[in-house]
Amino acid sequence: MDHSADPAPPTPAATPQGVLLPLALAQFICSYAASNMNVAINNIATDLGTTVSGVQTTIAVFTLTMAALMIPGSKLTDILGRTYLFRRGLLIYGVGALVAAAAPGLGVLILGYSLLEGIGTALLIPPVYILATVFFPDLTSRARAFGAISAAGGVGAAAGPLVGGIITTAISWRAAFVVQALVVGIVIIQSRKIVDPGVQGEKPAFDIVGTILSAAGLFFVVVGILQASTYGWFRASQDFVIGNTVVIPEGGISPVWVFVLIGVVLLALFFWHIRSMERAGKEPLLHTRMFKNRTSNLGLITQNIQWLVLLGLSFVVSVYLQTVRGYSAIETGLILTPATIGVLLSSMAAGRLARRRPQAILIRRGFIVTVIGILLLLLLVRETSNVFTFVPGLFLVGVGVGVMLTSSVNVVQSAFPEEDQGEISGLSRSVSNLGSSLGVAIAGTVIVSSLAVGNMGYAFALVVLVVFAGVGLVAALMLPATPVPRAPEP
């Protein structure tokens, strides 16, 4: 049964302009949620009796939940209806925010924030981009809509530390979750303006096996990387125990690689499964043609690395400022403000830039500026340096990432015809959120490692981010600096 709104003639409230506000606000709050906790790491750890690694895991699992369920969420839009799924996702997100606000310990925080907010986001974000495609049918207006929504996401992620720091210092880190719930309530009310007849015709079947394989595969990869902070990257620094059984003794191979190997095997089984379903004439969770467009694949790589760098850098700098420099939540948020300003300014200019330069050129220049920004943070910042040494590097990273966000989305979405927009939107959002999760897991694990102390953990983490940004630049250099070719019709 299609639960979306019944067909109705458009009303003034259902104009594209009226639809864009709730869609952009929904993307803003979901991206904000991924970074606002960074400035409250010490407060949360102290209040709940946990560690920086515990909070790191909570943040990484939140973005991982989004990444693992974004593709299934996209498929559900064709089954349950776009507006129905959008509102139900918002509701689950709001409940999760309230559960997190009342959390007595780390377990309940993970339930409310990492799982419920993550699930809610995975359900509500795919309809955001699909509804934007529906209400903005021509490429020019759609590019502007994607630009506004992507900019809202970038600004949300960049502004998270500042807003979260203000709320945490003025009231409590718990109040930050209450604010999220209030904003979600506003979006739910605003979403009533969206008049969408829903997907017409036969509804596809839901691929449960594909969902389990893809989600489990991503789970093992990211959780495996998170083990590095406890057991080390190469050799286990302590016994890896399950129950009362020592599975890997101290000095053996790090469990990181066992988890990652299991994840890779599960993802390989997922690709085998969807290919088998296609050959049998059945509807898979994701069609293999989504991976056969070279331009789109390169665009997905740039998307993944943009969010990896943005969220990874936000976590690393926040941990460094609080644990090494001893700054409070609001001070940390204020120091990170140049990145927010950079993202905001470049996002506002993204539309004009896109009309003057090919998308690939903007992505390349964005990565170059981002790399320069990270190198400045590496060269200028010391344990006793003035806080203003953070400003040029953070600002340039914000500018660089802000320039790229909209361009990468346009490259990926424009590479496929109308009928594939739902699937590629889900894949695009999944890849972006996987980047966020990997950024926190990889760079965060480096900075909290027992092998690095003081400024060295910060420096090592930034070097890792520079390497990833370099990979993103290589992918951007391989993108065609011409209008994006659409994938061939299936």
C-alpha positions as CSV (number, residue, x, y, z in Angstrom):
1,M,0.0,0.0,0.0
2,D,1.3,3.5,-0.9
3,H,1.1,5.6,2.2
4,S,2.1,8.8,0.5
5,A,-0.3,11.7,0.1
6,D,-3.2,11.2,-2.4
7,P,-2.8,13.0,-5.7
8,A,-3.9,16.6,-5.4
9,P,-3.6,19.7,-7.5
10,P,-0.6,21.8,-6.7
11,T,-1.2,24.6,-4.2
12,P,0.9,27.7,-3.5
13,A,2.3,25.9,-0.5
14,A,3.4,23.0,-2.7
15,T,5.5,25.1,-5.0
16,P,9.1,24.1,-5.4
17,Q,10.2,27.1,-3.2
18,G,7.9,25.9,-0.4
19,V,9.2,22.4,-0.6
20,L,12.9,23.3,-0.6
21,L,12.9,24.8,3.0
22,P,12.0,21.6,4.8
23,L,14.2,19.5,2.6
24,A,17.3,21.7,3.2
25,L,16.5,22.0,6.9
26,A,16.2,18.2,7.2
27,Q,19.7,17.8,5.6
28,F,21.1,20.6,7.8
29,I,20.0,18.9,11.1
30,C,21.2,15.5,10.0
31,S,24.7,16.8,9.1
32,Y,24.7,19.0,12.2
33,A,24.1,15.9,14.3
34,A,27.3,14.2,12.9
35,S,29.6,17.0,14.1
36,N,28.0,18.8,17.1
37,M,29.0,16.1,19.6
38,N,32.7,16.7,18.8
39,V,32.9,19.7,21.1
40,A,31.2,18.0,23.9
41,I,33.5,15.0,24.0
42,N,34.9,15.7,27.5
43,N,31.6,16.7,28.9
44,I,29.9,13.5,27.6
45,A,32.8,11.2,28.7
46,T,32.8,12.7,32.2
47,D,29.0,12.7,32.6
48,L,28.5,9.1,31.4
49,G,31.7,7.7,32.9
50,T,33.2,6.7,29.5
51,T,36.3,7.6,27.4
52,V,37.1,9.7,24.3
53,S,37.2,6.4,22.4
54,G,33.7,5.6,23.7
55,V,32.4,8.9,22.3
56,Q,34.3,8.3,19.1
57,T,32.6,5.0,18.7
58,T,29.2,6.6,19.3
59,I,29.8,9.2,16.6
60,A,31.3,6.7,14.1
61,V,28.4,4.2,14.6
62,F,25.9,7.1,14.0
63,T,27.4,7.8,10.6
64,L,27.9,4.1,9.9
65,T,24.2,3.4,10.6
66,M,23.3,6.1,8.1
67,A,25.7,4.7,5.5
68,A,24.6,1.1,6.0
69,L,20.8,1.9,5.7
70,M,20.8,4.7,3.2
71,I,20.4,2.4,0.1
72,P,17.6,0.4,1.7
73,G,16.0,3.6,2.7
74,S,16.2,4.8,-0.9
75,K,14.5,1.6,-2.1
76,L,11.7,2.0,0.5
77,T,10.8,5.3,-1.1
78,D,9.4,3.4,-4.1
79,I,7.5,1.0,-1.8
80,L,6.1,3.2,1.0
81,G,6.1,6.5,-0.7
82,R,8.4,9.5,-0.5
83,T,6.6,11.8,1.9
84,Y,5.5,9.0,4.1
85,L,9.1,7.8,4.5
86,F,10.3,11.4,5.0
87,R,7.9,12.0,7.9
88,R,8.4,8.6,9.5
89,G,12.2,9.1,9.3
90,L,11.8,12.5,11.0
91,L,9.7,11.0,13.8
92,I,12.2,8.2,14.5
93,Y,15.0,10.8,14.5
94,G,13.1,13.0,17.0
95,V,12.5,10.0,19.3
96,G,16.1,9.1,19.1
97,A,17.2,12.7,20.0
98,L,15.0,12.6,23.1
99,V,16.3,9.2,24.2
100,A,19.9,10.4,23.8
101,A,19.1,13.5,25.8
102,A,17.9,11.4,28.7
103,A,20.7,8.8,28.4
104,P,22.1,7.5,31.8
105,G,25.0,5.8,30.2
106,L,26.9,5.1,26.9
107,G,24.6,2.2,25.9
108,V,21.4,4.3,25.9
109,L,23.3,7.2,24.1
110,I,24.3,4.7,21.4
111,L,20.7,3.5,21.2
112,G,19.2,7.0,20.9
113,Y,21.9,8.8,18.9
114,S,23.8,6.2,17.0
115,L,20.9,3.9,16.1
116,L,17.6,5.7,16.2
117,E,18.9,9.0,14.9
118,G,20.9,7.0,12.3
119,I,18.0,5.0,11.2
120,G,15.8,8.1,11.0
121,T,18.3,9.8,8.9
122,A,18.7,6.9,6.6
123,L,14.9,6.9,6.0
124,L,14.4,10.7,5.6
125,I,17.5,11.7,3.5
126,P,16.8,9.7,0.3
127,P,13.3,11.3,-0.1
128,V,15.0,14.7,0.3
129,Y,17.0,14.3,-2.9
130,I,14.3,12.4,-4.8
131,L,11.6,15.0,-3.9
132,A,14.1,17.7,-5.1
133,T,14.4,15.8,-8.4
134,V,10.6,15.6,-8.7
135,F,9.8,19.3,-7.9
136,F,12.8,20.7,-9.9
137,P,12.5,18.9,-13.2
138,D,14.9,21.0,-15.3
139,L,18.7,20.6,-14.8
140,T,19.3,24.3,-14.0
141,S,16.7,24.6,-11.2
142,R,17.6,21.1,-10.0
143,A,21.3,22.0,-9.7
144,R,20.3,25.0,-7.6
145,A,18.1,22.9,-5.4
146,F,20.9,20.3,-5.0
147,G,23.2,23.2,-4.3
148,A,21.0,24.6,-1.5
149,I,20.5,21.1,0.1
150,S,24.2,20.2,-0.2
151,A,25.2,23.6,1.2
152,A,22.8,23.1,4.1
153,G,24.5,19.8,4.8
154,G,28.0,21.3,4.6
155,V,27.0,24.3,6.8
156,G,25.3,21.9,9.3
157,A,28.4,19.8,9.6
158,A,30.7,22.9,9.9
159,A,28.4,24.8,12.2
160,G,27.8,21.8,14.5
161,P,30.8,22.4,16.7
162,L,30.0,26.1,17.3
163,V,26.3,25.7,17.9
164,G,26.9,22.5,20.0
165,G,29.6,24.3,22.0
166,I,27.3,27.2,22.8
167,I,24.4,24.9,23.9
168,T,26.7,22.6,25.9
169,T,28.4,25.4,27.7
170,A,25.3,27.5,28.3
171,I,23.0,24.6,29.3
172,S,24.2,21.0,28.8
173,W,25.2,18.6,26.0
174,R,21.8,16.9,26.6
175,A,20.1,20.2,25.7
176,A,21.7,19.9,22.2
177,F,19.7,16.8,21.6
178,V,16.5,18.5,22.8
179,V,17.1,21.3,20.3
180,Q,17.5,18.7,17.5
181,A,14.1,17.2,18.5
182,L,12.5,20.7,18.4
183,V,14.0,21.4,14.9
184,V,12.7,18.0,13.7
185,G,9.3,18.9,14.9
186,I,9.4,22.1,12.9
187,V,10.4,20.2,9.8
188,I,7.6,17.7,10.3
189,I,5.1,20.6,10.4
190,Q,6.7,22.3,7.3
191,S,6.7,18.9,5.4
192,R,2.8,19.1,5.4
193,K,3.2,21.6,2.6
194,I,4.7,18.9,0.4
195,V,2.0,17.6,-1.9
196,D,3.4,14.5,-3.6
197,P,1.3,12.0,-5.4
198,G,3.9,9.3,-4.7
199,V,5.3,6.6,-6.9
200,Q,2.7,5.3,-9.3
201,G,2.4,1.8,-10.7
202,E,3.7,-1.5,-9.4
203,K,5.8,-1.4,-6.2
204,P,9.2,-3.3,-6.2
205,A,9.9,-6.1,-3.8
206,F,12.3,-5.3,-0.9
207,D,15.6,-7.1,-1.1
208,I,16.1,-8.3,2.6
209,V,19.2,-10.4,1.9
210,G,20.9,-7.6,0.0
211,T,20.1,-5.2,2.9
212,I,21.6,-7.6,5.5
213,L,24.8,-8.3,3.5
214,S,25.5,-4.6,2.6
215,A,24.8,-3.4,6.1
216,A,26.8,-6.1,7.8
217,G,29.7,-5.6,5.4
218,L,30.0,-1.9,6.1
219,F,29.5,-2.5,9.8
220,F,32.4,-4.9,10.1
221,V,34.7,-2.7,8.0
222,V,34.1,0.5,10.1
223,V,33.9,-1.3,13.5
224,G,37.1,-3.1,12.6
225,I,38.9,0.2,12.0
226,L,37.6,1.4,15.4
227,Q,39.4,-1.6,17.1
228,A,42.8,0.1,16.2
229,S,42.5,2.5,19.2
230,T,42.4,-0.5,21.6
231,Y,44.4,-3.2,19.9
232,G,46.7,-1.3,17.5
233,W,46.9,-1.4,13.7
234,F,49.2,-4.3,13.0
235,R,49.8,-6.5,16.1
236,A,47.4,-6.9,19.0
237,S,48.6,-4.9,21.9
238,Q,46.4,-7.0,24.2
239,D,44.4,-10.2,24.1
240,F,41.3,-10.0,22.0
241,V,38.7,-11.9,24.0
242,I,35.1,-13.0,23.1
243,G,33.3,-14.2,26.3
244,N,36.0,-16.0,28.2
245,T,37.9,-17.2,25.1
246,V,41.1,-15.6,23.9
247,V,40.5,-15.4,20.1
248,I,43.7,-13.5,19.3
249,P,46.6,-13.5,21.8
250,E,48.7,-10.4,22.5
251,G,51.3,-10.1,19.8
252,G,49.1,-11.8,17.2
253,I,47.5,-10.1,14.2
254,S,45.4,-7.1,15.1
255,P,41.7,-7.8,15.2
256,V,41.3,-4.8,12.9
257,W,42.2,-6.9,9.9
258,V,40.0,-9.8,10.9
259,F,36.9,-7.5,11.1
260,V,37.9,-5.7,7.9
261,L,38.3,-9.1,6.1
262,I,34.9,-10.3,7.2
263,G,33.4,-7.0,6.0
264,V,35.1,-7.3,2.6
265,V,33.8,-10.9,2.2
266,L,30.3,-9.8,3.1
267,L,30.4,-6.9,0.6
268,A,31.7,-9.3,-2.1
269,L,28.7,-11.6,-1.3
270,F,26.5,-8.6,-1.6
271,F,27.7,-7.8,-5.2
272,W,27.4,-11.5,-6.1
273,H,23.8,-11.5,-4.7
274,I,22.6,-8.4,-6.6
275,R,24.2,-9.7,-9.8
276,S,22.5,-13.1,-9.3
277,M,19.1,-11.4,-8.7
278,E,19.5,-9.3,-11.9
279,R,20.2,-12.5,-13.9
280,A,17.1,-14.1,-12.4
281,G,15.0,-11.1,-13.5
282,K,14.4,-10.0,-9.9
283,E,14.6,-6.6,-8.3
284,P,17.9,-6.2,-6.3
285,L,18.6,-3.7,-3.6
286,L,20.9,-1.9,-6.0
287,H,21.4,-2.5,-9.7
288,T,24.9,-3.2,-10.8
289,R,24.7,-0.5,-13.5
290,M,25.1,2.0,-10.7
291,F,28.8,1.0,-10.6
292,K,29.4,0.9,-14.4
293,N,29.6,4.7,-15.1
294,R,33.2,5.8,-14.8
295,T,32.3,9.5,-14.2
296,S,29.8,8.7,-11.5
297,N,32.3,6.3,-9.8
298,L,35.0,9.0,-9.7
299,G,32.4,11.5,-8.4
300,L,31.4,9.0,-5.6
301,I,35.1,8.7,-4.6
302,T,35.4,12.5,-4.3
303,Q,32.1,12.7,-2.3
304,N,33.4,10.0,0.1
305,I,36.7,11.7,0.7
306,Q,35.2,15.2,1.1
307,W,33.1,14.0,4.0
308,L,35.9,11.9,5.4
309,V,38.2,15.0,5.5
310,L,35.5,17.3,6.9
311,L,34.3,15.1,9.7
312,G,37.7,13.6,10.4
313,L,39.3,17.0,10.7
314,S,36.4,18.3,12.9
315,F,36.9,15.3,15.3
316,V,40.7,15.5,15.4
317,V,40.8,19.3,16.0
318,S,38.1,19.1,18.6
319,V,39.8,16.3,20.5
320,Y,43.1,18.1,20.3
321,L,41.7,21.4,21.6
322,Q,39.9,19.7,24.5
323,T,42.3,17.0,25.6
324,V,45.7,18.6,24.8
325,R,45.0,22.4,24.9
326,G,42.3,22.2,27.6
327,Y,39.7,24.3,25.9
328,S,36.0,24.2,26.8
329,A,33.2,23.2,24.5
330,I,32.3,26.7,23.5
331,E,35.9,27.7,23.1
332,T,36.4,24.7,20.8
333,G,33.4,25.6,18.8
334,L,34.5,29.2,18.4
335,I,38.0,28.1,17.2
336,L,36.4,25.9,14.6
337,T,34.2,28.8,13.3
338,P,36.5,29.7,10.4
339,A,35.7,26.4,8.8
340,T,32.0,27.1,9.1
341,I,32.5,30.5,7.5
342,G,34.5,29.0,4.7
343,V,31.9,26.4,4.0
344,L,29.1,29.0,4.1
345,L,30.8,31.5,1.8
346,S,31.9,28.9,-0.8
347,S,28.5,27.1,-0.7
348,M,26.8,30.4,-1.4
349,A,29.0,31.0,-4.4
350,A,28.7,27.4,-5.6
351,G,25.8,28.2,-8.0
352,R,27.6,31.1,-9.7
353,L,30.9,29.1,-9.9
354,A,29.1,26.2,-11.5
355,R,27.8,28.4,-14.3
356,R,31.4,29.7,-15.0
357,R,33.5,26.5,-14.6
358,P,33.0,22.8,-15.3
359,Q,32.1,20.8,-12.2
360,A,35.3,18.7,-12.4
361,I,37.4,21.9,-12.3
362,L,35.7,23.1,-9.2
363,I,36.2,19.7,-7.5
364,R,39.9,19.7,-8.4
365,R,40.4,23.3,-7.1
366,G,38.5,22.4,-4.0
367,F,40.8,19.5,-3.1
368,I,43.9,21.7,-3.8
369,V,42.6,24.4,-1.4
370,T,41.7,21.7,1.2
371,V,45.1,20.1,1.1
372,I,46.7,23.6,1.5
373,G,44.4,24.2,4.5
374,I,45.4,20.9,6.2
375,L,49.1,21.6,5.6
376,L,48.8,25.0,7.3
377,L,47.2,23.4,10.3
378,L,50.1,20.9,10.4
379,L,52.8,23.6,10.0
380,L,51.4,26.5,12.1
381,V,49.7,24.8,15.1
382,R,51.8,23.8,18.1
383,E,50.9,22.9,21.7
384,T,51.6,26.4,22.9
385,S,50.7,28.4,19.7
386,N,48.1,31.1,19.6
387,V,44.6,30.1,18.7
388,F,44.8,32.3,15.6
389,T,47.2,29.8,14.1
390,F,44.1,27.6,13.5
391,V,42.3,30.3,11.5
392,P,43.9,30.2,8.0
393,G,44.0,26.4,7.8
394,L,40.4,25.8,9.0
395,F,39.1,28.6,6.7
396,L,40.8,27.1,3.6
397,V,39.5,23.6,4.4
398,G,36.0,25.0,4.8
399,V,36.3,26.9,1.5
400,G,37.7,23.9,-0.3
401,V,35.1,21.4,0.9
402,G,32.2,23.9,0.4
403,V,33.2,24.3,-3.2
404,M,33.2,20.6,-3.8
405,L,30.0,19.5,-2.1
406,T,27.5,20.7,-4.7
407,S,29.7,19.9,-7.6
408,S,30.2,16.2,-6.6
409,V,26.5,15.7,-6.1
410,N,25.8,17.2,-9.5
411,V,28.4,15.0,-11.2
412,V,27.0,11.8,-9.7
413,Q,23.3,12.6,-10.0
414,S,23.6,13.9,-13.6
415,A,25.3,10.8,-14.8
416,F,22.0,8.8,-14.7
417,P,18.6,9.1,-16.3
418,E,15.4,10.0,-14.4
419,E,14.4,6.4,-13.6
420,D,17.7,5.8,-11.7
421,Q,17.6,8.9,-9.6
422,G,16.2,7.1,-6.5
423,E,19.0,4.4,-6.6
424,I,21.9,6.7,-7.3
425,S,20.6,9.1,-4.7
426,G,20.7,6.4,-2.1
427,L,24.1,5.2,-3.2
428,S,25.4,8.8,-3.2
429,R,24.2,9.5,0.4
430,S,25.5,6.1,1.6
431,V,29.0,6.8,0.2
432,S,29.0,10.3,1.7
433,N,28.0,9.0,5.2
434,L,30.5,6.2,4.9
435,G,33.1,8.8,4.4
436,S,32.0,10.6,7.5
437,S,32.1,7.4,9.5
438,L,35.6,6.5,8.1
439,G,36.9,10.0,8.9
440,V,36.0,9.7,12.5
441,A,37.1,6.1,12.7
442,I,40.5,6.5,11.0
443,A,41.7,10.0,11.9
444,G,40.0,9.7,15.4
445,T,41.8,6.3,16.0
446,V,45.1,7.9,15.1
447,I,44.8,10.8,17.5
448,V,43.7,8.7,20.5
449,S,46.3,6.1,19.9
450,S,48.5,5.3,22.9
451,L,51.5,5.4,20.5
452,A,51.2,9.2,20.0
453,V,51.1,11.8,22.7
454,G,50.5,15.5,22.7
455,N,51.0,17.2,19.4
456,M,52.2,14.0,17.7
457,G,48.7,12.4,17.6
458,Y,47.3,15.6,16.1
459,A,50.1,15.7,13.5
460,F,49.8,12.0,12.6
461,A,46.1,12.4,12.1
462,L,46.5,15.4,9.9
463,V,49.1,13.6,7.7
464,V,46.5,10.8,7.3
465,L,43.9,13.3,6.2
466,V,46.3,14.9,3.7
467,V,46.9,11.5,2.2
468,F,43.2,10.9,1.7
469,A,42.7,14.4,0.3
470,G,45.5,13.6,-2.2
471,V,43.6,10.5,-3.3
472,G,40.5,12.6,-3.7
473,L,42.5,15.1,-5.9
474,V,43.7,12.2,-8.1
475,A,40.1,11.0,-8.6
476,A,39.1,14.6,-9.4
477,L,41.9,14.9,-12.0
478,M,40.5,11.9,-13.7
479,L,37.0,13.4,-14.0
480,P,36.2,14.8,-17.5
481,A,36.1,18.6,-17.5
482,T,33.1,18.6,-19.8
483,P,29.4,18.1,-19.4
484,V,28.7,14.8,-17.6
485,P,27.7,12.0,-19.9
486,R,24.6,10.1,-18.8
487,A,24.8,6.4,-18.3
488,P,23.4,4.3,-21.1
489,E,19.8,3.4,-20.8
490,P,19.4,-0.1,-19.3
